[in-house]
Each structure stands twice: as C-alpha cells, then as structure tokens.
Amino acid sequence: MPVTSINSEKGSPVPTSSAKGGNVARAEVQSITGSDDGDEADLARMGYKQEFAREFTNLSTISFAFSIMGVASSVATTFNTPFLSGGPASVVWCWFLGTFMCFCLGTSIAEIVSAYPTNGGLYSASAYLVPRKYRSIVGWVVGWLNLLGQCAGVASTEFGLAQMIATAANLGHPEWIASAGETYGIFIALLVIHGTLNSVGTKWLAKLTQSFVFINLGTVLAIIIALLVTCKEKHSASYVFTSTINGSGWSSEGLVFLLGLLSVQWTMTDYDATAHISEEVKKASIAAPVAIFVAVIGTGCVGWVYNIVYVLCSGDIAQYDGAIYAPAAIIYNNVGAKGFYVLWTGVCLTAFLVVQTALQANARTFHAFSRDHGLPDRGLFAKLAPNKIPIYGVWLVVFISALMGLLNFASYVAVAAIFSLCAIALDTSYVVPIACKLIFRDHPEVMFKPGPFTLGRGILGWTINLIAIFWTAFVVIILALPTILPVDALNMNYASVVAGGVLILSLAWYFAGGRKHYHGPRNLVQEEHDAQLSAGGAELDGAGRVH
C-alpha cells in the first residue's frame, strides 16, 4: 500500500474499565479462545467474548465498504446542491478537493479500526484512547454523536430513495406529483422491508453483500457510457471546469462554491460502518481497515468521473430549477424514457443497498453501546436473536428513522437538513478519537499500539492525521450553514440545531444519571473472571493463573 504498512506486531491489550484495572492476562485470553492470536483473541483482549458469527469474507467486507458510500445513488441524491448553488465548477472541484481530504480522514479511521476491531467502532476507540478519568464522558459523547449520525444516514438515504421512486413515476406521468404523505408512505414501506431483511442471519447477509459492489460500480459505468454515447450537445471543458453560478443568495462567491462539499462529504461518510460489523468479519484487524482504504479511493475516483459526465451532458442549467433530482432529468433527456427507467432502476437499487448496509452497521452500534450500559434499556438492545442478529437494535433504528422522516411534513429544506446532520454528527465523532490518538498515544494509561494497518509515527502519519482533524473542523462549519438566503423558518439548515441539541441533552443526561451506569467500554472478560474468583475464593498470581 502506498501510504500504509502492515505491522506484524499485535496491538497492546486494551486497558480495562473494571474497578480493579489492569489488562486481560494472556492466560485468560488463551483459556477463552484456545490461542492468544486471531479474531477471538483480539476481541478478548478488548474485554469481549465472541457473540456474532464471522461470515464476512474479504470480498463481502470490501463490497460492504463500497456499498455504504453508494456512489451511484449518493451522487444522484446530492448533486443538486453543488450544481444549482455553485454551478459546474463547484460540482467538479468540490468533489476533487473533498476526495483528497476524505482520503486522509478515511485512512486515519482505518488505522484506529485496525487497532480496535470491535462493533463499537470509533465510539469504543475514543474511550480507549484517553486516560481513565476521561474515558466515560468521551465514550458517551462520541457514542451519541455516532448513533445520531448513523440514524440520520439511514433516514436520509431511505428518504432519498423514496423521492427517487416518486421522481421516476413523475417523469413518466407528469400530471402526478407525490404529496408529502405519499412520499412518507413509500419511505415507511422501504424501512419495513429493510428492517425485515436485516433480521435474517449473518451468513445470508454476507452472501447478499458480495454482489453490492458490482451493482454499485456497474450502474455508474452504465450511466457514464450511456450519457457519453447519447448526448448530442456536450458542454465544453471550459464550462465543466470553470463555470460558476450563485443560486444561494450568499454574497461570497467562495462560500457559495464550498457549499458543494455537501455532496462529497455526505457520500464519503460512515467510513467506520465496516468497523461496526468487525465482530462478523474474518481477520477483522486487516480486512476491515483495508476495505475502508480501498473503498475511499475507489469511490473518490469513480465519483469524480461520474460528476464530470453529469455536468458535461447537462444542457441548459436553467431547466433544472425546481427539479428534485437533476441527474434523473439529465439521464431522461439524453437516453429517453426506456433507457432512463433501466438506468434509474440501478440507481434506486444502489440506494436500497446503501440503506441495507447502513442499517446493519447502525444496529451493531446500538448493540455495542447497550452492551457497555450506555443505554437505559437493561441490555435489551445488546441481546442477539438465535440467528446472531441484534434484532431489537434493527427495529430501533427503523423506528428512529421513521420519526426523522416526519420532517417531510415541515418542508423539503427541513428534510435536506438530515443529509447535513449525517455528515456533521459522524465527522465530529470521527475527529475526536483521531485527536485523542495524537494527544494521548504515549500516556501510560493508553499506550497506543497500532494494529496490522498502520500509518506509522513519522511525518506521513502526523500529516494525514492533522489534515483529517483540521479539514473536519472546517467542513462541519460549512455543512452547518444554510444553503439559501435570506434565512427563514422554511429554508433554515436545522442540522446544527439538532446536532447541538442532542449533544447538550446527552451531556445533561450523563451528569444527571448516565455516569452512574456508564463507565466506558466494559471489560466483560475481566468482570466474569473477577466474579469467578470472588465466588470461588481463588487468587490470581502474577502470570495470570488461578490457583
């Protein structure tokens, strides 16, 4: 790999959050797993026993990582913001800039995922990467931000899919325009289907996921070829790469241009979704981070070409004013009705698969947070069904997403805020563990050692991590801004309000009572071991042997 290396030395055992402190002894790991190496041993060192079935192979894991970004549908869903706010140049260059920055962020995340391959993902890692006195509050805040961002990701993608279906019907029957209630009905039906599909066993999910990457990239390739072949009047290179407009009302041309970052930031987020299925992945400390690394590069490169072709074949930009999805009209105008419905089916199917993977990851995060007593549910959402699926977590995500979809009855801009909310909440939850890693990596209560996928401790690692931190801080501000001026109740960007509200409420909850039951990631192996010693009156010697 060009910017990483494979480290043969295993990461250090994760500090325990138990009252007695100390790490899980090697003898204890061996007694649980029969070895001090491998996936189960890595999990045991973090204090957990294997509960899920490890059915995800390298192919299904990489396919999962590509699918969570879903470039074919994600670009189609968010293309309007850069295209109609800043113009062609905003579409092209914001994607190019965002790809490089997202590569740095994704690679930094991959290094952390390799060191801590658990379903908690960066929520768990953030707590492991700070001294013990900060562990509970950091894990709590990052956990809630990550859960909020993931729920917003499921809701926004599902709602986008509902609108895609309605758009396709409208193009064939212009006299019919879906009402807010009809769109919400489609949205709910899709959520129920996804909840049902995510309730089946891991083995079935892993096999199904293997095909996702081919559907996603195949759809992009088919649209690119179809547009280039059928478009009779293509724009010049000058128009594609330099033409700008101001469709937002902001007086600053530079700011209007940067509003186009929403598309790439929303598409290339939820990097750690692969981490949230790491307890179902074979050789997770290598497979999960490599999948993130490959997916970020692939999505960035393919997405740039995809965006360029849409702009190249777009025709008069004025005709898309008021269109829900400009890409749908671009395809329809160039390839005709029959070709459009074939290609748009692929786009809709890709969006369907994005929600499928996002809901799966989201349910595992609720499982991990509940397992650590982060929820007032008495461990309900940490329970697994007989088929090794966190069934309660799956339907909790469906319920929360359904509530978010009610914003459709407020205004379209209110719904659009969910897209920004997804990127804001997730990116913020990512930057905290990256910063903590740099600050506390040599602290005696942390002593961070990377997993097999590492950036190293040299200038390259520092540069990539610092770019990830400063870029995220910058882009979160951009995504929180309203896209239209003057601002009123209908076009206000509520993403920052919701994210800030959840952050304030979670902190209030933590100090009011959450800190009494949540102390950071639990060390269940150590807790069980201590309970056995207490029950049997045994003692543990320095080598970790019970006698």
Stockholm file with secondary structure:
# STOCKHOLM 1.0

chainA/1-547         MPVTSINSEKGSPVPTSSAKGGNVARAEVQSITGSDDGDEADLARMGYKQEFAREFTNLSTISFAFSIMGVASSVATTFNTPFLSGGPASVVWCWFLGTFMCFCLGTSIAEIVSAYPTNGGLYSASAYLVPRKYRSIVGWVVGWLNLLGQCAGVASTEFGLAQMIATAANLGHPEWIASAGETYGIFIALLVIHGTLNSVGTKWLAKLTQSFVFINLGTVLAIIIALLVTCKEKHSASYVFTSTINGSGWSSEGLVFLLGLLSVQWTMTDYDATAHISEEVKKASIAAPVAIFVAVIGTGCVGWVYNIVYVLCSGDIAQYDGAIYAPAAIIYNNVGAKGFYVLWTGVCLTAFLVVQTALQANARTFHAFSRDHGLPDRGLFAKLAPNKIPIYGVWLVVFISALMGLLNFASYVAVAAIFSLCAIALDTSYVVPIACKLIFRDHPEVMFKPGPFTLGRGILGWTINLIAIFWTAFVVIILALPTILPVDALNMNYASVVAGGVLILSLAWYFAGGRKHYHGPRNLVQEEHDAQLSAGGAELDGAGRVH
#=GR chainA/1-547 SS CCSCEECCSCCCCCCCCSTTCCCCCHHHHHHHHSSSSSHHHHHHHTTCCCCSCCCBCHHHHHHHHHHHHCHHHHHHHHTHHHHHHTCHHHHHHHHHHHHHHHHHHHHHHHHHHHHCCSTTHHHHHHHHTSCHHHHHHHHHHHHHHHHHHHHHHHHHHHHHHHHHHHHHHHHHCTTCCCCHHHHHHHHHHHHHHHHHHTTSCHHHHHHHHTTHHHHHHHHHHHHHHHHHHHCSSCCCHHHHHHCCCCCSCCSCHHHHHHTTHHHHHHHTCCGGGTGGGGGGBTTHHHHHHHHHHHHHHHHHHHHHHHHHHHHHTCCCGGGGTTCSCHHHHHHHHHHHHHHHHHHHHHHHHHHHHHHHHHHHHHHHHHHHHHHTTCSSSTTGGGCCCTTSCCHHHHHHHHHHHHHHHGGGGTCHHHHHHHHHHHHHHHHHHHHHHHHHHHHHTTSTTTCCCCCSEECCSSHHHHHHHHHHHHHHHHHHHHHHSCSSSSCCTTTCCCHHHHHHHHHHHHHHHIIIIIHHHCCSSCCHHHHHHHHHHHHHTCCBCTTSCBC
#=GC SS_cons         CCSCEECCSCCCCCCCCSTTCCCCCHHHHHHHHSSSSSHHHHHHHTTCCCCSCCCBCHHHHHHHHHHHHCHHHHHHHHTHHHHHHTCHHHHHHHHHHHHHHHHHHHHHHHHHHHHCCSTTHHHHHHHHTSCHHHHHHHHHHHHHHHHHHHHHHHHHHHHHHHHHHHHHHHHHCTTCCCCHHHHHHHHHHHHHHHHHHTTSCHHHHHHHHTTHHHHHHHHHHHHHHHHHHHCSSCCCHHHHHHCCCCCSCCSCHHHHHHTTHHHHHHHTCCGGGTGGGGGGBTTHHHHHHHHHHHHHHHHHHHHHHHHHHHHHTCCCGGGGTTCSCHHHHHHHHHHHHHHHHHHHHHHHHHHHHHHHHHHHHHHHHHHHHHHTTCSSSTTGGGCCCTTSCCHHHHHHHHHHHHHHHGGGGTCHHHHHHHHHHHHHHHHHHHHHHHHHHHHHTTSTTTCCCCCSEECCSSHHHHHHHHHHHHHHHHHHHHHHSCSSSSCCTTTCCCHHHHHHHHHHHHHHHIIIIIHHHCCSSCCHHHHHHHHHHHHHTCCBCTTSCBC
//
